[in-house]
Amino acid sequence: MVRSIAWLIIFPVTAFGQIRISPQWMDHMVLQRGKPVSISGKATPGATVQLSFSGKSASVRTGKDSSWQIRIGPLRANAQPADMRITAGKDTLVLKDLLVGDVWLCLGQSNMEFPMRNEAHYAEARQNITRGPVRWYNPTYVGKGIYNQLFSDSLMQLIDNGVFYTGAWQRCDSASLADMSAVAYYFAEKVTASAGVPVGLVHLAIGGAPLETFVPKEALLADSAFSQKVWGNWLRNPALPDWSRERGRQNRGHDTSAGGPAHGYKPGFAFEKGLRELTGNPVAGILFYQGETNAQETARVAEYGRLFDVMMQAYRAFWPGVPCYFVQLSSIDSSGYRSQLWPQFRDEQRRILQMTPNTGMAVSSDVGARNDVHPTDKRTVGYRLAAWALHDFYKFGNVVPSGPLVEKAVYRQGKIILHFKWAEGLAAAGGALLKGFSLDGTHSAPASVHGNTVEIPSSAKPAFVYYGWQPFTDANLVNAAGLPASTFRIRIEP
C-alpha cells in the first residue's frame, strides 16, 4: 500500500470501512520501542474502537468529530513480526508484519540519498544482505532528479496541492535494497548486527536540499538571526543559499507569489511535508548528511553551526533529548567544484559538537573523491555513524565513536603541542609520514606524534594551527581505532 505523508493535508486519513487511520501507519513498519505510541484516525461518532498489538490492547470511544486516538505501550523490542488489529463495529483494519525496535530519521541531501545500487560495495552487500530486522520508509518526492528544467504541469499540480513524499514501508530484501540510502543501510546493518535490535529507517533526504528546508518555519521565525530566511518570496531571498534558489527558479520559474512556490528547497518545507506528522510518536534518533548546498558562500558557512543548533532545539521540543549523528563533509578538489570553503565548513561542523549536546560527527574526508561530490564508499560512512550510535545510544563502551578531536594547542619552548580527545594510539595512517598540518592554512608544517599529542616545531608562536585545511586533503592522523581526525583551525594558547 503506497501512501504519502503529505496526503494528510488533502485526505485526512485512509479509509477501511468505518475505520480510517492516519496515513503514516502502514504494513511492514517499525514502531519505536521503550515509549508509548499513539495511533489515530476517524470512525463513526460514538463507535468504540479497539486495538490489539503485541500482547497489549486498548479501546476508546470515537468523538463527535469522528476522531479517535489510542495510546499503547511502552513496547518491548521484538524482531518477530506481528499484526496490529483495529476494530470498530463490524469493520476490522489489520496492519501486517510490524516490528518493534528503533526508528531512525535519515535526513540530508544527495549524499544521504545516494542509493545502494551506485555504492562501491553494493555487489558484496547484495550477497550478504541483512534481512528481517531492518525495514525502511524510502519514499520518492516531487521533483526528484529534475535539474535545469521546469517541473511538468502535473508535478506542479501535485506539489501545489500538498503532495510531496510518496512511498511505503518496505522489508529489507534484494528488490528494495538497490534504491535505499546507502549510508542509512550500512548504519542499520552495523547496528542490528551489534545491538540485535530491529531498526526502522525513515529516509527523507532531498538531493541538493539546503539545511533551511529541514528547520521548522516557526523555529526560524522565532530566532532573530534567522527570521529573515522566511521573509518574502524565498526565490529572491539573499539570506538563503544562492544555489538552492537558482535551482528553485529552474524548477518553478520566476514565481512572484508572496512567499514563493512550493518546493523541496523552500525553508521549512521538508519538515512540514515529511516530519511534522511524525512528531506525535517517538523515534530513537536522527542521522544527518547535509551541507554541500550551504558550503558555497561565506555567510552561509559562518552561520551553519548556529542554524543546525536551532534545528535541533526545535526537534527536541518534539522528541526530547533525541540524539543526532551527522556526517562531516568529505573532500573534493576545487578545480572542478565550488569547494573553496569546505575546510571552513568542516571546521564549522566540528564546532557543532561543542555547541549542540548529544551529537556525534562521522569524519569522511579520508574517503572523498577528488573530482566527484558523491564519493561511492558509503559503507565506511554508515559504519562511522553506527559507531556513534553504538557508543552513545546503545552504550557499547568498548566502541570508539570518533577519530581524534582537537581540544587545545599550547606553545612551549619552541614547539606547538596539540592535545586531542579520542587520542589513544595516535599515528599516521598506514605508517606513512604525518601530513595535513599547517601554521598559516596554506603551507605544510612538519609534525610528529608523541604519545597522545602531536608536536610541531616553531621558532615563534603563531596565531593558529590548521589541519586538513584543503578542499581535498591528504591529512592522515588517525587513532588506534583507525578513525581519522577532523579538519580544524585552533588558536594557540600562550
N, C-alpha and C positions, 0 to 999 in steps of 0.2 A: 504494500500500500504506500504510494508516494504522496507525501503531503508537504506543504510549505508552512513553516512557522509564520511567515508573513501573511498567509491567507487568513489568519485570525482577524485581521482588520476587515476583511470582506465577508468571510463566512466564519462567525464567531466560534463554531465548533463543528466537528464532523459527526454526522447522524448515523445511528444504528437503531432504527425503530423509534421507540420513545426516548432512548438514551442517546445523548450526544456528548462527546468528550473533546476536550481541548486538543488541538492537532499535534502538539509535541509528544503526545502519548502514542507509541507505535509498537508493533511487534518487533521482537529481537533487541529491544533497547536494554541498557544497563541502568539500574536505579542506584543512587548513591547509598552506600552502607552507613550505618552509625548515627544517622539523624532521621527525624521524621520526614516523610514526603507527603505532598499534597496533590491529590487528583481532583480535577474539577470538570464541570460540564453543564449540560442542560438536560432536563427531563420534564414530564408533565407536572405542573404545580401541585404540590401536596403529595406526590408519589414518594414512596420510600425507596431509596437507592441503597443497595447492599453491595459491599465489595469484599472479596476474599483473595488473599495472596500470601504465599509463603508461610502458612500457618497462622496468619493474622486475619481478622475480619472486623468490619466496622459498617455502620449504617447511618444514614442521615435522611431527613425529610426535605424534599425539594421546596425551595422558597416560592413565594408568589410570583417572582420574576423568572421562574423556571430554572434558576441556577442551583447547583449543588457543589459541595466541596467536602471531600473526605480526607482525613489526615491519618496515616498509619505509620507504624514504626516506633522507634528506630529499627532498621532491618539489619540482619547479620549478613556478611558476605556469603554468597552462595554461587558456586560455579555450575550447579545443576540447574538447567533451565526449568522454569515454572511458568504457569499461566496465571494471569490476573483475570478474575471473573467479576463482572459488574452486572447487576440485575436491577430492573425497575419494572414492576408489574410483570407482564408476560415476556418482556424483552430481556435478552441477555447479550452482553458485549464481552468478548474474550480477547484480551491482549496476550499473544502467544510468545513463548520462548524467551522469557525475560530472565536476566541475570541480576545479581546484586553485587556491587563491587565499588570501584572508584571511577568517577566521571571526571575527565579532564577536558577543559575547554582549550582548543587549539586555534590560536589567533595569529594574524600577521599578514604578510604579503606573499609574493611569489615563491620565496624560498621555503616558507612553511607549506604552501600549496603544492610545491614540486612533487610530482607523482612518482610512485614506486616504479612505474614502467620505464622511467628515464634514469633511475638511480644506478650507481655504479655496481651495486651488489644484488641487483634485482634477481638475476638468474639463480643465484645461491639462495636468496630469500624464498623464492618460489619452491625450491626443493625442500626447504626446512621450515615451511610456513607455520606460524603459531596459530593453532585453531582453537575453537571452543571458548576460552575465557576472554577473548578480545572481540569487541564489537565497535562499530563506528557509525556515526551520522555524518555523511560526506556529501553534502548537497552541491548541486550546481547553483549558479546565481545569474541573474540577468546581466548580460554584458560580458560574460566570461570569454576571454580570448579575443575580444573585439577591439582592435587597435587602429588608430589613424582613420577611422571612418565613423559615420553616424550610426546610431542604433537604428534598426528597422522600425517601421511603424508599429509592428506587433510587439516588439520589445519595449518600445516607449509606452505603449498602452499598458503592458503588464506592470512595469515599474511605477508608472504614474497611478495605477490602481492599487498599489501596495504590495505587489508580489515581488519578492527578491530571491531569497533562498528557497530552493525546492529539492526535496530528496526524501530518503527513508533510511531508517536504521538497517544495517547490514551485518551479517556474520562475516567473520574473517575467513576468507577462502580464496582460492586461486582466481576466481572470477572478480571478486571485489577488490583484491589487493592491488591490481595494476593502477587504479585511479586514486588510491588513497595517498594522503600526505606521507611521504617517506620519513620525514623527521618524526612525525607522530607515531607511525607504525613501529619504528625501531625503539622509540621510547617505551611503547606498550610491551613490545617483545621482551625487553630487558626487565621491566617492572614485574610482569607476570611470571617470568622465569625465576626471579629472585624473591619476590614477596608472595607469590601464589594467590594473588587477589585478582578477580576479574577486572578488566579495565574497559571502560567505555570512552571513546574519543568523539567529541563534538567538534568537527572541523569547520570553522567559519572564516578561514583565511581568504583574502581577495587579492589577486595579483595587482601589484602597483599601489595598494592602498596606503594612504598616509595614516599616521597614528591617530589623527583627529577623528577619523570615522569610527574608531572603537571607543571613544570617550563620550559618555552621555552628554547630550546637549545642555542639560541643566547644570552639569558639573562645570562645563566651560563658561556658561553664563554667570555662575556664582563666583568665579575667580577673576579678580580684576586684571590679572596678567593675560588672561586668555579669552575674556568675554568678547573681544573684538573678532575672534575667529568665527563667531556666528552672527556677525553683523552683516546685513545686506545680502546681496547675491554672491554666493560662495565662489562662483566662477571668476569674479573680479576682485576678490578679497586678498590683498597683498600679505595678510597675516597667515595665509595658508601656503603650503609648498607650491612653487611655480609649476613643477612638472605635473602634479595631480590636477591642477586647474586647467592646464593645457589639454591633458587627456580628457577631462570633463567636457571641454569645448568641442573636442573632436567627436565625442560620442553624442552630445546633446545639442550641438550648435551654440549660437550666441543667444542663449535663453535670457530674456530680460525680466523674468518674474522677480518679485521682491526678494525671496530667499534663495532663488536659484533652483534648478531642476533636481529631481530625484536621481541619485547616482551613488554607486558604492563608495565614492571618494568624498562625498559630502560630509561635513562634520556631524558626528553623532549618528550617521545613517546605519552603519553596520551594527552598532549597539541596538538601535531601535528595531531593526528588522530581524536580527538574529539572536540577540542576547536578552532583550527586555523580557520576553516571555519565559525565559529560563530562570529568572531571578526568584521565582516563587519556590524553588526547590534547591537543595544543597548540591554542591559539587566538591570534588577533592581539591582541585587546583587549576591553575592556568599555565599553559605553555605558550610562549610568545616569540615569534621570529619576525621582526619588522624593523625597518629603519632606512632602507635604501632610498626611499622617497623623501625622507626628512633629512638626509645627509648631504644634500646638494647645495645648501645655502647657509651662510654663516649664522644668520639669525635663527634658522630652524635647528641647527646643530646646538647652539647655545641654550636653547630653551627645552631641549628634548627630555632631559632628566626630570626637570620640574613638571613637564606635561605628563610624563609617564607616572609620576607620583600622584598627580591629580586623578588620572585614570584609575590607579589602584585604590585610592581613597574612596572613589565612587563605587568601585566594585565591592569593596569591603563593607560598604553600607548595606549591600545585598547579601554578601557572603562573608560574614565576619572572619577576619584573620586569614582569608584564603591566600595560600602561597602562590607565587608567580616565579617560574623559572624561564629565563629568556636567553636568546642566543645573541652574542655579540657579533656584529658584522664581520664578515670574513675579509679576505684580501683580494684585491684586483688592481691591475695596473691602470694608471690614469691616462695612458696614451690612447686608449680607445673607449674610455668610460669616464664620466664625471665623478671620480673618486678622490679628488684632491683633498677633500675634507674628512675622508674616512678615518685617519688617525685621531683627529679631534673627536670625531663621533664615537669611535670605540672607547676613547677615554671618558667621554660623557656617559656612555652606558656603564662603564666601570663605577662611576660615581653613584649610579642608581643603587648599588649595593649598600652604600653608606646612607643614602637619602631615604630609601624605602625599605622598611623591615620585611623579613620573611620573603626575601627574593634570592635567587641564585642565578649566576651567569655562566653559560657554556661558551668558552672561547673557541673560535673556529678559524682564526687567522692562519693556522698551520695547514688547513685543508682547503684553502682557497684555490681559485683557478685564475691564473694571470690575466686571461683575456675573456673570462666568462663570469657574469654576475650571478650565475646559477651553478656553483660547484656541484658535482654529481655525487660526491661522497656524503650522503646524508646519514649513513649508519653511525659514523663517528659522532656526528652532532646529536642524533637522537640518544645515543648511549650516554653522552655527557650530560644531557638534560636529565636522563634517568638517574645518573649518579647523584645529582642534587636531590631528586625526589627520594631516592633510597636512603640517603643520609639524613635529610631533614624531616621528611614526611613519614617515611616508613621506619625511621630510627635504626638503620643499619650502621652502627658506629664504626664498623671496620671499612666502610666505603669512603674513599676520599672524594669529595664532591667537586673540587676545584684545583686548577693549577695555581702556581704562586701568584699571590695578590700583594702588591707593594703596600707597605704600611708607613715607612718613613725612610728618609735619606739624610745622613749626617756627614759632616766634613770633619775629618780628624787626621792631622799630621800628614798632609799631602795625599790623602785618598778620600774618596766618597764611599761610604758604606751603606748599602741598601738592605733593609730588613723586610721580610715577607711573611705573610700568613700562608699556611699550607706549603711550607718550605722544606719539609723533610725530604732529603735526598736531592737537593738542587743539583742540576747538571745541565750540560749542553746536550740536546737530543742527539742520540746516536754516537756520543763520544766525540763529536766534532768540536771545532773551535767555537767558543761562545760568541754569538753575534746579536746585533739588534740594539745596542746601547749607544747613546749619543749625548753630548753635553750642549748641543745647540739645535737639535732636531733635524740636522742635515748631515753632518759628518760623523762617521763611526768613531767610537771610542773603545779602546781595549778594556776588557772586563774579565774577571775571573771569579770562580766560585770559591768561597771559604766557609765551609760548614753550611750553615743555613743562611748565609749572607752572600751578596755579590759586592766586589770591590772594584772601583775604577780609579786609577791613579790620576791625580790632577795637581799641578803646582799651585793653583789658586782655586778658591771656592766659586764655582759658577752658580747661577741662579737656580737652574733646573737640571734634572736628569730626565732623559726621554728614553722610551723603549718601544720598539716596534712602530716607529714614527714614520712609516712609509705606507702609502695605499696598498702596495703589495710588498709584504715584509718577509724577510728571511730570518727574523728573530727566532731563537731556538732554545730559550730557557724553559726547562720542564722540572717537575718534581719526581719523586720516586714512583708515583703512580703513572708517569708518562704524560701527565696533563700539562698543557702549555701555559705560560704566563700571559697575563693580559697586557695589551698596549697600555702605556701610561705616560703621563708627564707629572713629575712631582717636584715641589720646591725643596731645596736642600736646607736643612736646619743648620744653625751655626755650629 
